[in-house]
Amino acid sequence: MSSPDSRSAGGSGVPYSGSARAAVEAIWRIESARIIATLTRAVGDFSRAEELAQSALVQALVQWPSEGVPRNPGAWLTTVAKRRAVDDWRRDQRLDDRHRQLASELATAPSTTAGADQAWDREEITDDVLRLIFISCHPILGRDARVTLTLRVVAGLSSDQLAAALLVPVATVQQRVVRAKKTLAEADIPFALPPPQEFTERLGSVLNVLYLIFNEGYVASSGEQWQRPDLAREALRLARMLAELVPDEPEAHGLVALMELHSSRTAARTTANGDPVLLADQDRTRWDRSQITRGLAALDRMDALGHGRGAYGLQAAIARCHAVAPSVEQTDWDSIVTLYEALGEVAPSPMVDLNRAVAVSMATGPADGLAILDTLTDHPMLRGHHLLPGVRGELLIRLDRPEEAAIELQRAAELTANVRERQVLLDKITKLTGRDE
């Protein structure tokens, strides 16, 4: 579910206050997965939980401008949503065990503003979020539907963001979400972790979802911020938990290693005002050495299982090359090229080829990298994606072809939905052409 928009609240005629809407959107980004997970456990219906959460958001937009943001806004939203569920059950005369349980919870809650002082049990919520991911990745759904639905609900990505992450049209994303919710509702899927024998069946989709959530946090596909550390941290936390649940699954440890090693750069990836700092310009003394140590340990743990490296393990090995290198120039680019070639065999993708082109350009020169990119220009999955012209522009700069580079960078700037990334591209164009765009 996406964050609330700027329309009148629920048709009530009360306009959304700008500051209140900003507060709700910020809280929703942090708490949405936990709120929906808790509500799904409470009401036993995935789609209904989303509806209740949306209703609570609308009420927040009505009340918070005059009453202020509660001290525990996540608990406030959850309590309001639960009360709405109880009211609905009463109206429908569905006084079953769930109704009595919820009513009992609410009877012991403080009588002050809608749960503002209610305790927020994050350990319990953590388990609920993981259950929610496994529900969304149920084998009754196709792989694409599993990934799309989980990213919508757990990561809170909009249809546009999902389309960018999955390299599909927005209409396709919307259709997948609607159909997946309907399928889960009709099948009456229980809110629970699967039994051990079903973990393997769902594991691939769960890992893929956590990987995509992390990627959205590492480089946001749209919005005002280049990275969303809160989202990346959540993905890493869930990946760590999952790796402990399935200790003999090498790719679970490979994914943890990948996330730890990439997360180690977070502090160095932006300036004080949030502008992007690219890898070549990062102060490596600001990289988190403890996270690098944990990442290397997770990679060693994966290798110790003796099953070889899958897609996440290979990417973690690439990240390791960067993590242990003193500088970009001293990075083992030949090994990175070899690892990307192996990754292309294990998990072929135009994005893998694009990244391989960058590595080749560093290992043997920009002309060789550009030759690889030329084979990708008509790939349907990259059509309309900003990364391809962005990388082409960088290589053309290195080849001293500034006019062509400026054209490619302008195209990339027009295609990206991330404000910070667009400004970086425009600044490069200005430097190349000597004029403001």
Secondary structure by P-SEA (a helix, b strand, c coil): cccccccccccccccccaaaaaaaaaaaaccaaaaaaaaaaacccaaaaaaaaaaaaaaaaaccccccccccaaaaaaaaaaaaaaaaaaaaccccaaaaaaaaaaaacccccccccccccaaaaaaaaaaaaaaaacccccaaaaaaaaaaccccccaaaaaaaacccaaaaaaaaaaaaaaaaaaccccccccccccccaaaaaaaaaaaaaaaaaccccccccccaaaaaaaaaaaaaaaaaccccaaaaaaaaaaaaaacccccccccccccccccccccccccaaaaaaaaaaaaaaaaacccccaaaaaaaaaaaaaacccccccaaaaaaaaaaaaaaacccaaaaaaaaaaaaaaccaaaaaaaaaaccccccccccaaaaaaaaaaaaaacaaaaaaaaaaaaaaccccaaaaaaaaaaaaaaccccc
